[in-house]
């Protein structure tokens, strides 16, 4: 069974750049072995997990 993951409307408001980061990761997650090391496998779930847990400092805005 494959899990489905997506951003909620609240996520999109709170993290407006997240959708573009997900799209970037879909295309380029294989470009650096570190992504696979953090569990990214190309699925939206793994990408969202990576962005929300590992790379969350990228969402901080000044």
N, C-alpha and C positions, 0 to 999 in steps of 0.2 A: 504494500500500500504506500503510495507516494503522498507525502504531506504537501498541502498547499499553503503558501505564505504570501501575504501581501500587506501593504501599508494601510492603516486605517486613515480616515479623513483627519483625525486628530494628529496622527504621525506626520501627515503631509503639511499640516499647519505648523507644528512644532519644529519639524526638520525639513524646511522647504527644499534643501539641496539633496535630500536623501534619494529621491527617485532618479536623479541624474547620476548619482554615485552607483546606484544599483545597475543602471543601464551600462555604465562604464565597466563595472565589475563583470557583467555578463559577457562583455566582449573581450576583456583583457585579464581575467583572473588567472589564466595560464601563463601570463607574462613573467611572473615572479613565483618561485617555489614556496616562498613564505606563506602565500595564501592557502595552498594545499596543507601546509604545516599547521595552519590554524583551522583546518576543517572545511575550507571552501572546496566544493566539488562542482560548482557551476549552477547548482540549483538556487532558486530564489531564497529558499529557506536558509541555506548555508551562507549566502551573501548577506542577507538581512541580519543573521546571527553575528557574522563577522563585523559588519558595520555598527551594530548596536552594542556589542560587547567588547570586541578587540579594538576597533578603530573609533570608538565613540568620541574621542577627543577631537576628531575631525568635524564633529557636528557643533562644537562650541563656537559661538559667534561673538565677536567683540562689539 
